[in-house]
Amino acid sequence: MKKNVSEKTDIVLIGAGIMSATLGTFLKELDPALNITLFERLDDCAKESSYSWNNAGTGHAANCEMNYTPQRPDGTVDISEALEVNTEFDISRQFWSYLVNKGKIKDPGEFIHSCPHMSFVQDAESVKYLKQRFDEMSAHHCYHGMEYSDDFDQIAKWTPLITEGRDRNQPIAMTRMITGADVDYGALTHILISELEQQSGFTLHYKHEVKDLKRDSNGEWLVTVKDLDTHEKRVISAKFVFIGAGGRAIELLQKSEIPEGKGYGGFPVGGIWLRCDVADVVEQHHAKVYSKAAKGSPPMSVPHLDTRIIGGKKSLLFGPYAGFSTKFLKHGSYADLFKSVRPGNILPMLDVAKDNMGLVEYLIGQVLQTHHHQFGELQAFYPLAKPHDWVEVIAGQRVQIIKPDKPEKDGILQFGTELVSSEDESLVALLGASPGASTAAFIALNVLKKCFSKQLADGWQKRLEEIIPTFGIDLKVDADACRETRQRTAKVLNLEFI
């Protein structure tokens, strides 16, 4: 096969979304001499999960998402996962601030805006939970400045749409973090990739689909790529491959045949939003307001009423309403799920199906929901919502990880993201969904630490500390470092700071 190689490169990135854009930017900052080749099957970057209208755009900092703060049997609230995500978002803020200061992001207002993050509950039991959650989170330095109120009039000042037309006697409560952000990951991906395209040693191929991945006798990767315009296939030799292809990552991981990928499968979850562009409505709400997830629902379907700023225009999104499709990508095939079944992952997939019948029933119920029922969920948030002000928008596909988990059981359904790498660390696949985009910089750091440890020891680490000043510092523990970096990045990115 060696004689069929048409070109060589140091690094192949698969998928032109926020993940590949972020990792590619890190690598070129650390070593501008690297040759990097990026392949994308569509005709532009950020058309799948990173696309602005496919991504919830919260700027996940675990301020308001209650699925990160489960209640223990004794009534206390576990905030450990929230703290992890919260400080992972700090890595993204530092990375973006570095690029702004270097002039590689000209205007942060093209992709990020200040937007309060709020949690909202509507019954006495949930109010009690939210107060307990607030007490535990606000006591930690990472949540300095969090506010709580169960006063109707105060909540009305924060979010008038949520209180107008609501019974004042209904128990409600809300927390608020004014330091939150709205992030347009589609715009950010375009900014990063445009900057990469200006650098020597970086090559981008749109409408090119990676069809196969095989090792050669020297341990390098032979990447078979098809030009979707000419149908020509060619083979590229690469020292390192990053599979950041969203829903296609599982298929490509399987094609690589690395033992570490055996047993992995995927469970696709779709989504639908209700979107409002009516100025009189939109201007009354400037916040991301999250509520509690329905029992048995996946984390990505936690209902929320979001301010979104895309292309300089402000809109509101409500949802998402979860759904089921056998596609792994919005621009994918209905055969994706069936093609992903392999002898090695049949048992994990069957085990997950057996243990998650409640989730399956929930998704089927969501698919069968009438528009009237969907709109009723919006009115639980915004009582005076009018149907003619809202349109339905199909969101992107997410593929949750089905992970082998022997010897305890055959498989588990895992929410979140996971890196799966070959033993020699020459190939890494990123699997999973939320909060992926918001923690892209943190994920890229993990790829660097996992797969480029020699380069870090030989000089990259010092350079990396210039890009991420808190590299090696635990912001969950070091309150002074946490406050300093948030103050500094808030100034650069034009965000609120308390």
MARFIRO-748319 format. One line per field, with one value per residue (C-alpha): y, x, z; residue number from 1. Coordinates in nm, 2 decimals, decimal comma, always signed. Each point is the difference from the previous one (the first is absolute). Example, Ala and Ser with C-alpha at 12.3 -4.5 7.8 and 13.67 -1.06 7.14 Angstrom:
BEGIN
y	[-0,45 | +0,34] $
x	[+1,23 | +0,14] $
z	[+0,78 | -0,07] $
pos	[1 | 2] $
This chain:
BEGIN
y	[+0,00 | +0,23 | +0,06 | +0,13 | +0,28 | +0,33 | +0,24 | +0,01 | +0,22 | +0,02 | +0,02 | -0,08 | +0,16 | -0,15 | +0,23 | +0,38 | +0,08 | +0,18 | -0,29 | -0,04 | +0,38 | +0,03 | -0,28 | +0,12 | +0,35 | -0,13 | -0,21 | +0,28 | +0,23 | -0,25 | -0,10 | +0,22 | -0,24 | -0,29 | -0,11 | -0,04 | -0,12 | +0,04 | -0,20 | +0,09 | -0,19 | +0,31 | +0,32 | +0,22 | -0,02 | -0,02 | -0,14 | -0,27 | +0,01 | +0,33 | +0,18 | +0,29 | -0,12 | -0,36 | +0,09 | +0,12 | +0,25 | +0,03 | +0,05 | -0,30 | +0,11 | -0,22 | +0,32 | -0,09 | -0,36 | -0,20 | -0,33 | +0,07 | +0,03 | -0,31 | -0,02 | -0,27 | -0,22 | +0,21 | +0,32 | +0,16 | +0,08 | -0,14 | +0,29 | -0,19 | -0,05 | +0,36 | +0,12 | -0,20 | +0,14 | +0,35 | +0,01 | -0,17 | +0,29 | +0,22 | -0,17 | +0,10 | +0,36 | +0,01 | -0,14 | +0,25 | +0,29 | -0,11 | +0,01 | +0,34 | +0,14 | -0,15 | +0,16 | -0,34 | +0,08 | +0,35 | +0,06 | -0,24 | +0,15 | -0,20 | -0,32 | +0,07 | +0,23 | +0,05 | -0,18 | -0,09 | -0,37 | -0,09 | -0,31 | +0,00 | -0,23 | -0,01 | -0,21 | -0,01 | -0,31 | +0,15 | +0,33 | -0,18 | -0,18 | +0,33 | +0,17 | -0,29 | +0,01 | +0,38 | -0,03 | -0,26 | +0,17 | +0,36 | -0,12 | -0,10 | +0,27 | -0,13 | +0,12 | +0,33 | +0,25 | -0,26 | +0,15 | -0,18 | +0,12 | -0,16 | +0,35 | +0,04 | +0,37 | -0,05 | -0,28 | +0,23 | +0,25 | -0,26 | -0,18 | +0,18 | -0,25 | -0,28 | +0,18 | +0,18 | -0,18 | -0,24 | -0,07 | +0,19 | -0,27 | -0,27 | -0,09 | +0,10 | +0,08 | +0,10 | +0,03 | +0,24 | +0,03 | +0,33 | -0,12 | -0,25 | +0,02 | -0,08 | -0,16 | -0,04 | -0,30 | +0,01 | +0,35 | -0,10 | -0,30 | +0,22 | +0,25 | -0,27 | -0,18 | +0,32 | +0,08 | -0,35 | +0,03 | +0,30 | -0,20 | -0,21 | -0,37 | +0,00 | -0,16 | -0,01 | -0,23 | +0,05 | -0,26 | -0,27 | -0,31 | -0,22 | -0,36 | -0,21 | +0,01 | -0,27 | -0,02 | -0,05 | -0,21 | +0,30 | +0,07 | +0,31 | +0,04 | -0,05 | +0,22 | -0,08 | +0,31 | +0,04 | +0,32 | +0,03 | +0,21 | -0,21 | -0,33 | -0,05 | -0,18 | +0,06 | -0,11 | +0,24 | -0,11 | +0,17 | -0,04 | +0,10 | -0,01 | +0,19 | -0,12 | +0,29 | -0,09 | +0,02 | -0,28 | -0,16 | -0,04 | -0,35 | -0,13 | +0,13 | -0,13 | -0,34 | +0,02 | +0,07 | -0,34 | +0,11 | -0,24 | +0,29 | +0,08 | -0,35 | -0,01 | +0,37 | +0,08 | +0,30 | +0,10 | +0,29 | +0,27 | +0,28 | +0,32 | +0,27 | +0,36 | +0,27 | +0,33 | +0,36 | +0,29 | +0,25 | +0,31 | +0,10 | -0,34 | -0,06 | +0,33 | -0,09 | -0,29 | +0,00 | -0,32 | -0,37 | -0,16 | -0,37 | -0,22 | -0,36 | -0,29 | -0,23 | -0,33 | -0,24 | +0,27 | +0,04 | +0,30 | +0,17 | +0,03 | +0,21 | +0,27 | +0,36 | +0,34 | +0,14 | +0,34 | -0,07 | +0,26 | -0,13 | +0,21 | +0,31 | -0,08 | -0,09 | -0,29 | -0,22 | -0,38 | -0,23 | -0,37 | -0,23 | -0,26 | -0,33 | -0,24 | -0,32 | -0,06 | -0,27 | +0,27 | +0,08 | +0,34 | +0,25 | -0,04 | -0,37 | -0,32 | -0,19 | -0,31 | +0,16 | -0,18 | -0,34 | +0,04 | +0,06 | -0,34 | -0,23 | -0,34 | +0,17 | +0,25 | -0,21 | -0,10 | +0,35 | +0,14 | -0,26 | +0,05 | +0,38 | -0,06 | -0,23 | +0,25 | +0,31 | -0,08 | +0,30 | +0,22 | -0,18 | +0,05 | +0,37 | +0,05 | -0,17 | +0,21 | +0,32 | -0,11 | -0,05 | +0,33 | +0,23 | +0,37 | +0,09 | -0,20 | +0,14 | +0,35 | -0,08 | -0,07 | +0,35 | +0,16 | -0,17 | +0,23 | +0,30 | +0,00 | +0,27 | -0,16 | +0,03 | -0,29 | +0,24 | +0,15 | -0,33 | -0,23 | -0,35 | -0,06 | -0,34 | -0,02 | -0,21 | -0,37 | -0,11 | -0,35 | -0,11 | -0,25 | -0,37 | -0,11 | -0,35 | -0,04 | -0,35 | -0,19 | +0,16 | +0,01 | +0,00 | +0,37 | +0,33 | +0,31 | +0,29 | +0,36 | +0,25 | -0,03 | -0,25 | -0,03 | -0,35 | -0,04 | -0,27 | -0,15 | +0,19 | +0,32 | +0,06 | +0,01 | +0,15 | +0,00 | +0,24 | -0,15 | +0,14 | +0,33 | +0,27 | +0,19 | -0,06 | +0,33 | +0,21 | -0,22 | -0,03 | +0,16 | -0,22 | -0,31 | +0,12 | +0,04 | -0,36 | -0,11 | +0,18 | -0,15 | -0,35 | -0,01 | +0,27 | -0,05 | -0,02 | +0,34 | +0,15 | -0,11 | +0,13 | +0,36 | +0,01 | +0,02 | +0,34 | +0,13 | -0,15 | +0,19 | +0,32 | -0,11 | -0,14 | +0,19 | -0,23 | -0,32 | -0,24 | +0,20 | -0,14 | +0,29 | -0,20 | +0,03 | +0,32 | +0,28 | +0,28 | -0,14 | -0,06 | +0,35 | +0,15 | -0,19 | +0,07 | +0,37 | +0,01 | -0,20 | +0,19 | +0,32 | -0,14 | -0,17 | +0,28 | -0,22 | +0,09 | -0,05 | +0,01] $
x	[+0,00 | +0,30 | +0,04 | -0,35 | +0,05 | -0,06 | +0,13 | +0,14 | -0,10 | +0,08 | -0,36 | -0,34 | -0,31 | -0,34 | -0,30 | +0,00 | -0,19 | +0,10 | +0,21 | +0,23 | +0,02 | +0,11 | +0,25 | +0,15 | +0,04 | +0,17 | +0,24 | +0,10 | +0,05 | +0,23 | +0,19 | -0,06 | +0,21 | -0,25 | -0,18 | -0,37 | -0,27 | -0,37 | -0,27 | -0,37 | -0,27 | -0,23 | +0,06 | +0,09 | +0,11 | -0,24 | -0,30 | -0,08 | +0,02 | +0,19 | -0,26 | -0,15 | -0,36 | +0,10 | +0,19 | -0,17 | +0,28 | -0,02 | +0,37 | -0,04 | +0,15 | -0,23 | -0,16 | -0,36 | -0,01 | -0,15 | +0,08 | +0,36 | -0,11 | -0,20 | -0,16 | +0,13 | -0,24 | +0,06 | -0,11 | +0,34 | +0,11 | +0,31 | +0,18 | +0,32 | -0,09 | -0,12 | +0,34 | +0,19 | -0,20 | +0,01 | +0,38 | +0,03 | -0,18 | +0,27 | +0,25 | -0,21 | -0,01 | +0,37 | +0,06 | -0,23 | +0,15 | +0,35 | -0,12 | -0,16 | +0,32 | +0,20 | -0,23 | -0,12 | -0,35 | -0,07 | -0,32 | -0,13 | -0,35 | -0,02 | -0,05 | -0,04 | -0,24 | -0,07 | -0,33 | -0,12 | -0,04 | -0,30 | -0,16 | -0,38 | -0,23 | -0,38 | -0,12 | +0,06 | +0,23 | +0,21 | +0,02 | +0,15 | +0,25 | +0,10 | +0,06 | +0,22 | +0,18 | +0,06 | +0,12 | +0,27 | +0,10 | +0,02 | +0,22 | +0,27 | +0,23 | -0,08 | -0,36 | +0,08 | -0,28 | -0,28 | -0,34 | -0,32 | -0,35 | -0,35 | -0,16 | -0,24 | +0,07 | +0,38 | -0,03 | -0,22 | +0,28 | +0,25 | -0,22 | -0,34 | -0,11 | +0,01 | -0,23 | -0,25 | -0,33 | +0,12 | -0,19 | +0,19 | -0,09 | +0,19 | +0,33 | +0,28 | +0,37 | +0,30 | +0,38 | +0,20 | +0,36 | +0,05 | +0,35 | -0,14 | +0,04 | -0,17 | +0,24 | -0,04 | +0,22 | -0,08 | +0,15 | +0,29 | +0,08 | +0,01 | +0,23 | +0,25 | +0,00 | +0,04 | +0,30 | +0,15 | -0,05 | +0,23 | +0,29 | +0,25 | -0,01 | -0,38 | -0,22 | -0,38 | -0,21 | -0,37 | -0,23 | +0,26 | -0,12 | +0,23 | -0,09 | +0,26 | +0,28 | +0,28 | +0,35 | +0,30 | +0,30 | +0,17 | -0,29 | -0,12 | -0,36 | -0,12 | -0,31 | -0,21 | -0,19 | -0,26 | -0,05 | -0,39 | +0,01 | +0,24 | -0,06 | +0,38 | +0,16 | +0,34 | +0,21 | +0,17 | +0,26 | -0,01 | +0,19 | -0,31 | -0,37 | -0,27 | -0,36 | -0,22 | -0,28 | -0,30 | -0,24 | +0,24 | +0,27 | -0,12 | +0,00 | +0,35 | +0,12 | -0,13 | +0,18 | +0,33 | -0,03 | +0,19 | -0,07 | -0,09 | -0,30 | -0,15 | -0,35 | -0,08 | -0,33 | -0,23 | -0,36 | -0,13 | -0,22 | -0,15 | -0,16 | -0,25 | -0,01 | -0,27 | +0,16 | -0,13 | +0,13 | -0,27 | +0,18 | -0,26 | +0,03 | +0,37 | +0,09 | -0,18 | +0,22 | +0,38 | +0,10 | +0,05 | -0,26 | +0,03 | -0,25 | +0,00 | +0,01 | -0,30 | +0,05 | +0,18 | +0,10 | +0,36 | +0,20 | -0,01 | -0,38 | -0,01 | -0,26 | +0,14 | -0,10 | +0,31 | +0,11 | +0,21 | +0,20 | +0,09 | +0,14 | -0,06 | -0,38 | -0,17 | -0,25 | -0,16 | +0,01 | -0,21 | +0,05 | +0,14 | -0,26 | +0,19 | -0,06 | +0,13 | +0,15 | +0,24 | +0,22 | +0,33 | +0,02 | -0,25 | +0,14 | +0,04 | -0,17 | -0,29 | +0,23 | +0,26 | -0,12 | -0,03 | +0,34 | +0,16 | -0,10 | +0,30 | +0,06 | +0,20 | -0,27 | -0,32 | +0,00 | +0,07 | -0,27 | -0,26 | +0,10 | -0,06 | -0,33 | -0,11 | +0,10 | -0,13 | -0,35 | -0,13 | +0,22 | -0,13 | -0,36 | +0,07 | +0,15 | -0,29 | -0,24 | +0,18 | -0,02 | -0,37 | -0,07 | -0,24 | +0,10 | -0,27 | +0,17 | +0,35 | -0,14 | -0,14 | +0,35 | +0,11 | -0,30 | +0,11 | +0,31 | -0,16 | -0,38 | -0,09 | +0,18 | -0,19 | +0,02 | +0,04 | +0,31 | +0,19 | +0,13 | +0,13 | +0,37 | +0,17 | +0,31 | +0,31 | +0,05 | +0,19 | +0,14 | +0,03 | +0,27 | -0,07 | +0,31 | +0,12 | +0,02 | +0,12 | +0,01 | -0,29 | -0,23 | +0,02 | -0,07 | -0,11 | -0,15 | +0,23 | -0,09 | +0,27 | +0,32 | +0,28 | +0,34 | +0,09 | +0,36 | +0,23 | +0,26 | +0,28 | -0,21 | +0,03 | -0,38 | -0,27 | -0,38 | -0,23 | -0,34 | -0,31 | -0,18 | -0,07 | +0,18 | +0,25 | +0,02 | +0,03 | +0,28 | +0,18 | +0,32 | +0,01 | -0,05 | +0,28 | +0,23 | -0,08 | +0,09 | +0,33 | +0,08 | -0,10 | +0,16 | +0,28 | +0,16 | +0,35 | -0,05 | -0,14 | +0,31 | +0,22 | -0,13 | -0,37 | -0,10 | +0,16 | -0,17 | -0,33 | +0,03 | +0,00 | -0,33 | -0,16 | +0,15 | -0,17 | +0,13 | +0,08 | -0,20 | -0,32 | -0,24 | -0,25 | +0,26 | +0,19 | -0,25 | +0,24 | +0,11 | -0,37 | -0,10 | +0,31 | -0,06 | -0,37 | +0,06 | +0,26 | -0,20 | -0,32 | +0,18 | +0,14 | -0,33 | -0,23 | -0,18 | -0,13 | +0,21 | -0,09] $
z	[+0,00 | +0,06 | -0,38 | -0,02 | +0,24 | -0,18 | +0,27 | +0,36 | +0,28 | +0,38 | +0,11 | -0,15 | +0,16 | -0,10 | +0,02 | -0,02 | +0,32 | +0,31 | +0,13 | -0,30 | -0,03 | +0,36 | +0,00 | -0,33 | +0,14 | +0,31 | -0,20 | -0,24 | +0,29 | +0,17 | -0,32 | -0,31 | -0,21 | +0,03 | -0,31 | +0,07 | -0,24 | +0,08 | -0,18 | +0,00 | -0,19 | -0,03 | -0,19 | +0,29 | +0,36 | +0,31 | -0,19 | +0,25 | +0,38 | +0,00 | -0,22 | +0,19 | -0,02 | +0,07 | +0,32 | +0,32 | +0,03 | +0,38 | +0,05 | +0,24 | +0,33 | +0,22 | +0,15 | -0,08 | -0,13 | +0,29 | -0,15 | +0,11 | +0,37 | +0,10 | +0,34 | +0,23 | +0,21 | +0,31 | -0,18 | -0,05 | -0,36 | -0,17 | -0,18 | -0,09 | -0,37 | -0,03 | +0,13 | -0,25 | -0,30 | +0,15 | +0,02 | -0,34 | -0,16 | +0,16 | -0,23 | -0,30 | +0,12 | +0,04 | -0,34 | -0,17 | +0,20 | -0,12 | -0,36 | +0,04 | +0,15 | -0,28 | -0,26 | -0,13 | +0,12 | -0,11 | +0,18 | +0,28 | -0,05 | -0,32 | +0,20 | +0,38 | +0,19 | +0,37 | +0,10 | +0,35 | +0,07 | +0,21 | +0,15 | +0,04 | +0,19 | +0,05 | +0,29 | +0,38 | -0,01 | -0,28 | +0,18 | +0,30 | -0,23 | -0,17 | +0,33 | +0,12 | -0,33 | +0,03 | +0,36 | -0,10 | -0,33 | +0,13 | +0,29 | -0,26 | -0,15 | -0,36 | +0,05 | +0,16 | -0,08 | -0,05 | +0,10 | +0,12 | +0,03 | +0,06 | -0,01 | -0,29 | -0,05 | +0,00 | -0,25 | -0,21 | -0,01 | -0,12 | -0,25 | -0,07 | -0,26 | +0,26 | +0,25 | -0,23 | +0,02 | +0,27 | +0,33 | +0,27 | +0,25 | -0,19 | +0,17 | -0,23 | +0,05 | -0,20 | +0,02 | -0,21 | -0,11 | -0,19 | -0,10 | -0,26 | -0,38 | -0,32 | -0,25 | -0,37 | -0,07 | -0,37 | -0,03 | +0,22 | -0,22 | -0,31 | +0,18 | +0,10 | -0,33 | -0,20 | +0,21 | -0,05 | -0,37 | -0,01 | +0,15 | -0,20 | +0,06 | +0,04 | -0,27 | +0,00 | -0,22 | -0,01 | -0,16 | +0,08 | +0,19 | +0,20 | -0,10 | +0,18 | +0,25 | +0,01 | +0,15 | -0,22 | +0,09 | +0,15 | +0,24 | -0,19 | -0,11 | -0,36 | -0,03 | -0,31 | -0,11 | -0,27 | -0,19 | -0,01 | -0,32 | -0,21 | +0,18 | +0,00 | +0,29 | +0,14 | +0,30 | +0,24 | +0,24 | +0,35 | +0,32 | +0,21 | -0,07 | +0,20 | -0,07 | +0,09 | -0,24 | +0,24 | -0,07 | -0,25 | +0,26 | +0,11 | -0,36 | -0,06 | +0,33 | -0,10 | -0,34 | +0,18 | +0,17 | +0,31 | +0,29 | +0,22 | -0,21 | +0,02 | +0,15 | -0,05 | -0,15 | -0,03 | +0,08 | -0,21 | +0,15 | -0,21 | +0,10 | -0,10 | +0,12 | +0,00 | -0,12 | +0,04 | -0,20 | +0,09 | +0,13 | +0,26 | +0,16 | -0,04 | +0,16 | +0,32 | +0,08 | +0,03 | +0,17 | -0,03 | +0,23 | +0,07 | +0,18 | +0,12 | -0,24 | -0,04 | +0,17 | -0,23 | -0,25 | -0,13 | +0,13 | -0,34 | +0,03 | +0,31 | -0,08 | -0,02 | -0,13 | -0,16 | -0,13 | -0,31 | -0,19 | -0,35 | -0,27 | +0,21 | +0,03 | +0,32 | +0,02 | +0,26 | -0,01 | +0,21 | +0,03 | -0,10 | -0,05 | -0,03 | -0,28 | -0,15 | -0,34 | -0,12 | -0,16 | +0,18 | -0,18 | -0,11 | -0,35 | +0,05 | -0,10 | +0,16 | -0,02 | +0,24 | +0,31 | -0,17 | -0,17 | +0,34 | +0,14 | +0,02 | +0,16 | +0,27 | +0,10 | -0,03 | +0,36 | +0,14 | -0,22 | +0,10 | +0,37 | -0,03 | -0,18 | +0,29 | +0,27 | -0,17 | -0,10 | +0,19 | -0,23 | -0,31 | +0,11 | +0,07 | -0,35 | -0,16 | +0,20 | -0,11 | -0,37 | +0,04 | +0,17 | -0,17 | -0,07 | +0,25 | +0,27 | -0,09 | +0,02 | +0,34 | +0,13 | -0,12 | +0,18 | +0,32 | -0,03 | -0,18 | +0,08 | -0,25 | -0,30 | -0,33 | -0,25 | -0,30 | +0,15 | -0,01 | -0,27 | +0,02 | -0,07 | -0,04 | +0,21 | -0,06 | +0,08 | +0,31 | +0,04 | +0,36 | +0,09 | +0,05 | +0,19 | +0,07 | +0,38 | +0,08 | +0,23 | +0,19 | -0,30 | -0,38 | -0,06 | +0,13 | -0,16 | +0,08 | -0,04 | -0,06 | -0,20 | +0,00 | -0,17 | -0,13 | -0,11 | -0,14 | +0,23 | -0,18 | +0,02 | -0,38 | -0,04 | +0,21 | -0,05 | +0,18 | +0,08 | +0,16 | +0,02 | +0,26 | +0,14 | -0,28 | -0,18 | +0,32 | +0,12 | -0,33 | +0,13 | +0,30 | -0,23 | -0,22 | +0,30 | +0,09 | -0,35 | +0,03 | +0,34 | -0,11 | -0,35 | +0,00 | +0,34 | -0,16 | -0,17 | +0,32 | +0,18 | -0,28 | +0,01 | -0,08 | +0,37 | +0,04 | -0,31 | +0,12 | +0,33 | -0,21 | -0,17 | +0,32 | +0,29 | +0,26 | -0,17 | +0,28 | +0,26 | +0,15 | -0,01 | +0,22 | +0,28 | -0,08 | +0,06 | -0,07 | -0,34 | -0,08 | +0,07 | -0,18 | -0,32 | -0,01 | +0,06 | -0,28 | -0,26 | +0,08 | -0,10 | -0,32 | -0,10 | +0,11 | +0,26 | +0,34 | +0,31 | +0,36] $
pos	[1 | 2 | 3 | 4 | 5 | 6 | 7 | 8 | 9 | 10 | 11 | 12 | 13 | 14 | 15 | 16 | 17 | 18 | 19 | 20 | 21 | 22 | 23 | 24 | 25 | 26 | 27 | 28 | 29 | 30 | 31 | 32 | 33 | 34 | 35 | 36 | 37 | 38 | 39 | 40 | 41 | 42 | 43 | 44 | 45 | 46 | 47 | 48 | 49 | 50 | 51 | 52 | 53 | 54 | 55 | 56 | 57 | 58 | 59 | 60 | 61 | 62 | 63 | 64 | 65 | 66 | 67 | 68 | 69 | 70 | 71 | 72 | 73 | 74 | 75 | 76 | 77 | 78 | 79 | 80 | 81 | 82 | 83 | 84 | 85 | 86 | 87 | 88 | 89 | 90 | 91 | 92 | 93 | 94 | 95 | 96 | 97 | 98 | 99 | 100 | 101 | 102 | 103 | 104 | 105 | 106 | 107 | 108 | 109 | 110 | 111 | 112 | 113 | 114 | 115 | 116 | 117 | 118 | 119 | 120 | 121 | 122 | 123 | 124 | 125 | 126 | 127 | 128 | 129 | 130 | 131 | 132 | 133 | 134 | 135 | 136 | 137 | 138 | 139 | 140 | 141 | 142 | 143 | 144 | 145 | 146 | 147 | 148 | 149 | 150 | 151 | 152 | 153 | 154 | 155 | 156 | 157 | 158 | 159 | 160 | 161 | 162 | 163 | 164 | 165 | 166 | 167 | 168 | 169 | 170 | 171 | 172 | 173 | 174 | 175 | 176 | 177 | 178 | 179 | 180 | 181 | 182 | 183 | 184 | 185 | 186 | 187 | 188 | 189 | 190 | 191 | 192 | 193 | 194 | 195 | 196 | 197 | 198 | 199 | 200 | 201 | 202 | 203 | 204 | 205 | 206 | 207 | 208 | 209 | 210 | 211 | 212 | 213 | 214 | 215 | 216 | 217 | 218 | 219 | 220 | 221 | 222 | 223 | 224 | 225 | 226 | 227 | 228 | 229 | 230 | 231 | 232 | 233 | 234 | 235 | 236 | 237 | 238 | 239 | 240 | 241 | 242 | 243 | 244 | 245 | 246 | 247 | 248 | 249 | 250 | 251 | 252 | 253 | 254 | 255 | 256 | 257 | 258 | 259 | 260 | 261 | 262 | 263 | 264 | 265 | 266 | 267 | 268 | 269 | 270 | 271 | 272 | 273 | 274 | 275 | 276 | 277 | 278 | 279 | 280 | 281 | 282 | 283 | 284 | 285 | 286 | 287 | 288 | 289 | 290 | 291 | 292 | 293 | 294 | 295 | 296 | 297 | 298 | 299 | 300 | 301 | 302 | 303 | 304 | 305 | 306 | 307 | 308 | 309 | 310 | 311 | 312 | 313 | 314 | 315 | 316 | 317 | 318 | 319 | 320 | 321 | 322 | 323 | 324 | 325 | 326 | 327 | 328 | 329 | 330 | 331 | 332 | 333 | 334 | 335 | 336 | 337 | 338 | 339 | 340 | 341 | 342 | 343 | 344 | 345 | 346 | 347 | 348 | 349 | 350 | 351 | 352 | 353 | 354 | 355 | 356 | 357 | 358 | 359 | 360 | 361 | 362 | 363 | 364 | 365 | 366 | 367 | 368 | 369 | 370 | 371 | 372 | 373 | 374 | 375 | 376 | 377 | 378 | 379 | 380 | 381 | 382 | 383 | 384 | 385 | 386 | 387 | 388 | 389 | 390 | 391 | 392 | 393 | 394 | 395 | 396 | 397 | 398 | 399 | 400 | 401 | 402 | 403 | 404 | 405 | 406 | 407 | 408 | 409 | 410 | 411 | 412 | 413 | 414 | 415 | 416 | 417 | 418 | 419 | 420 | 421 | 422 | 423 | 424 | 425 | 426 | 427 | 428 | 429 | 430 | 431 | 432 | 433 | 434 | 435 | 436 | 437 | 438 | 439 | 440 | 441 | 442 | 443 | 444 | 445 | 446 | 447 | 448 | 449 | 450 | 451 | 452 | 453 | 454 | 455 | 456 | 457 | 458 | 459 | 460 | 461 | 462 | 463 | 464 | 465 | 466 | 467 | 468 | 469 | 470 | 471 | 472 | 473 | 474 | 475 | 476 | 477 | 478 | 479 | 480 | 481 | 482 | 483 | 484 | 485 | 486 | 487 | 488 | 489 | 490 | 491 | 492 | 493 | 494 | 495 | 496 | 497 | 498] $
